[in-house]
Amino acid sequence: MYGPCSSRRRLVPGRPGGPHIKQRDWLNLQAALATAAQHGVEAHLVAASPGIDGAGVAPEYEQLRQQGAARVLEMDGEGRLCQRPGTAPPECGLPVLPPALFRHRVASALEMRFCSELRALDQRIMAEVPPPKRGEHASKTYHMFVATADALRDAPAGESFFALGQMRKAEGARAHLHSSYATGVYDLGHLRQ
C-alpha cells in the first residue's frame, strides 16, 4: 500500500532489494517520518500487503498459482470478494517484487492491530460515503486489504485462496494476491537512508 509502480513515474533508484516505490511516494513517506520525529511520535516505515494496489506481485504468486487447488475470490463492483467456482488463478504479468522485502514481515500481533485499525477506518468511510461513490472506494487499496483480511478470517482453518482486485485505471492492473501473504505488513526500515 505504499504506492503503485508506473512507467510514468520514476522508481526509487539504487535500492537493491527494495520495493517498487514511486519517487514521489518515497519522498512523501520520508517527510512523514521526519515530521513524526520532530513531534516525538514513534513511527515506522512499512508496506502493507505489497502488490495490493496493482504495482507488483509477490515472488511466490506464480509458484502458488501453479500448485493450484486454491479457490479464487474476485472483487466485484460493490467491493465484495466473491468466490469464482471453477476459476483458476490467472497468470500475472506485473513486476515481481523483491524477495528481500518479504523477509521483513512484522509479528502477527502488529499485523492484527494494523488490520483492526484499518477495518474500523474502512467501515467508517464506507458508511459515510454516498451510495453512488461507494464503487470508487471499493477499488481503493485499503478496502481491498480489509476485504482480503475478512476473507482470511472467515476461511476454514488451513484453507488458502487467491484474491483478485478490481482493475485500477491509473495502473492498468489489478491486485493478484494469495492468502499466505495478502495481509502481511513488512518493515521497510532497512531501506531508510
C-alpha positions in Angstrom: 0.0 0.0 0.0 3.0 2.2 -0.4 2.2 3.4 -3.9 1.8 1.9 -7.4 4.5 1.3 -9.9 4.0 3.3 -13.0 6.1 3.8 -16.2 5.1 7.5 -16.0 7.0 8.0 -12.7 10.5 7.1 -11.6 11.0 4.4 -9.1 13.4 4.9 -6.2 16.8 4.4 -7.8 19.7 2.5 -6.2 17.7 0.4 -3.8 18.8 -3.2 -4.4 16.2 -5.5 -2.9 14.0 -2.5 -2.3 10.3 -2.4 -3.2 8.9 -0.7 -6.2 8.0 2.7 -4.8 7.5 5.8 -6.9 10.0 8.6 -6.1 7.2 11.0 -5.2 5.7 8.4 -2.7 9.1 7.7 -1.2 9.8 11.4 -0.6 6.3 11.7 1.0 7.0 8.8 3.3 10.3 10.2 4.3 8.8 13.6 5.0 6.1 11.9 7.1 8.7 10.1 9.2 10.7 13.3 9.7 7.6 15.2 10.8 6.7 12.4 13.2 10.2 12.5 14.7 10.0 16.3 15.1 6.9 15.9 17.1 8.1 13.0 19.2 5.8 10.5 17.6 7.2 7.0 17.1 6.7 6.0 13.5 7.9 3.1 11.3 8.0 2.8 7.6 6.0 -0.2 6.5 4.5 -1.8 3.4 1.1 -3.3 4.0 0.2 -6.1 1.6 2.7 -5.2 -1.2 1.1 -5.5 -4.6 -2.4 -4.9 -3.4 -2.5 -1.7 -5.5 -1.6 -3.5 -8.7 2.0 -2.3 -8.5 3.7 -5.7 -8.4 3.3 -9.2 -7.3 4.9 -11.3 -4.6 7.6 -13.7 -5.9 5.5 -16.7 -4.6 2.5 -15.9 -6.7 3.4 -17.9 -9.7 4.7 -20.8 -7.7 1.4 -20.9 -5.7 -0.7 -20.5 -8.8 1.0 -23.5 -10.5 0.3 -25.6 -7.4 -3.4 -25.0 -8.0 -6.1 -26.3 -5.7 -6.9 -23.0 -4.1 -10.1 -21.1 -4.6 -10.3 -17.8 -6.3 -12.0 -14.7 -4.9 -12.5 -11.7 -7.1 -13.7 -8.2 -6.0 -16.9 -7.1 -7.6 -18.0 -3.5 -8.3 -19.6 -3.3 -4.8 -16.3 -4.1 -3.1 -17.1 -7.7 -2.1 -14.7 -10.6 -2.6 -16.8 -13.2 -4.4 -15.9 -16.8 -5.0 -15.4 -17.7 -8.6 -16.1 -21.5 -8.7 -14.2 -23.4 -11.3 -11.8 -20.5 -11.9 -8.1 -20.9 -11.9 -6.0 -18.0 -10.7 -4.7 -16.1 -13.7 -1.2 -15.6 -14.7 0.2 -12.3 -13.6 2.4 -10.0 -15.8 3.1 -7.5 -13.0 6.6 -6.8 -12.0 7.8 -9.2 -9.3 8.5 -7.5 -6.0 11.9 -8.2 -4.5 12.1 -11.3 -2.3 14.2 -9.3 0.3 11.0 -7.3 1.2 9.2 -10.5 2.2 11.9 -11.3 4.8 10.9 -8.3 6.9 7.3 -9.3 7.8 6.4 -7.9 11.3 4.9 -10.0 14.1 1.4 -11.2 13.7 0.2 -9.2 16.7 1.2 -6.0 14.9 -0.4 -7.1 11.7 -3.7 -7.9 13.6 -3.6 -4.4 15.2 -3.0 -2.7 11.9 -5.8 -4.7 10.3 -8.2 -3.8 13.1 -7.5 -0.1 12.8 -7.7 -0.2 9.0 -11.0 -2.2 9.2 -12.5 0.5 11.5 -11.4 3.2 9.1 -12.8 1.3 6.1 -16.1 0.7 7.8 -16.4 4.4 8.7 -15.6 5.5 5.1 -18.0 3.1 3.5 -20.8 4.1 5.9 -20.3 7.8 5.3 -19.7 7.8 1.5 -22.8 8.5 -0.6 -24.0 5.2 -2.3 -23.1 6.4 -5.8 -19.5 6.8 -4.7 -19.1 3.5 -2.9 -17.8 1.7 -6.0 -14.9 4.2 -6.3 -13.9 3.5 -2.7 -14.3 -0.3 -3.2 -11.4 -0.2 -5.6 -9.1 1.6 -3.1 -6.1 -0.2 -1.6 -7.3 0.0 2.0 -10.7 -1.6 1.1 -9.0 -4.5 -0.7 -6.8 -5.1 2.2 -9.7 -5.2 4.6 -11.9 -7.4 2.3 -9.0 -9.9 2.0 -8.4 -9.8 5.7 -12.1 -10.6 6.3 -12.0 -13.4 3.8 -8.9 -14.8 5.5 -10.5 -14.5 9.0 -13.7 -16.3 7.7 -11.9 -19.1 5.7 -11.7 -22.6 7.2 -8.5 -23.2 9.1 -5.7 -24.1 6.7 -7.6 -23.2 3.6 -5.8 -20.8 1.2 -7.2 -18.7 -1.6 -6.2 -16.2 -4.3 -7.7 -12.7 -4.2 -8.0 -10.6 -7.3 -8.8 -6.9 -7.0 -10.7 -4.6 -9.2 -8.9 -3.2 -12.3 -7.2 0.1 -11.3 -7.4 2.6 -14.1 -4.2 4.5 -13.0 -2.1 1.4 -13.1 -3.9 -0.5 -15.8 -3.7 -3.6 -13.5 -5.3 -5.2 -10.5 -4.0 -7.0 -7.4 -3.0 -10.6 -7.7 -2.7 -11.9 -4.1 -2.5 -15.2 -2.2 -3.9 -15.5 1.3 -0.4 -16.6 2.7 0.9 -13.0 2.2 -2.1 -10.8 1.3 -2.5 -9.3 4.7 1.2 -9.1 5.6 2.8 -5.9 6.9 6.5 -5.5 6.2 9.1 -3.3 7.9 10.9 -1.1 5.4 13.4 0.3 8.0 16.2 -1.4 6.1 15.6 0.9 3.2 15.9 4.2 5.1 18.9 6.3 4.4 
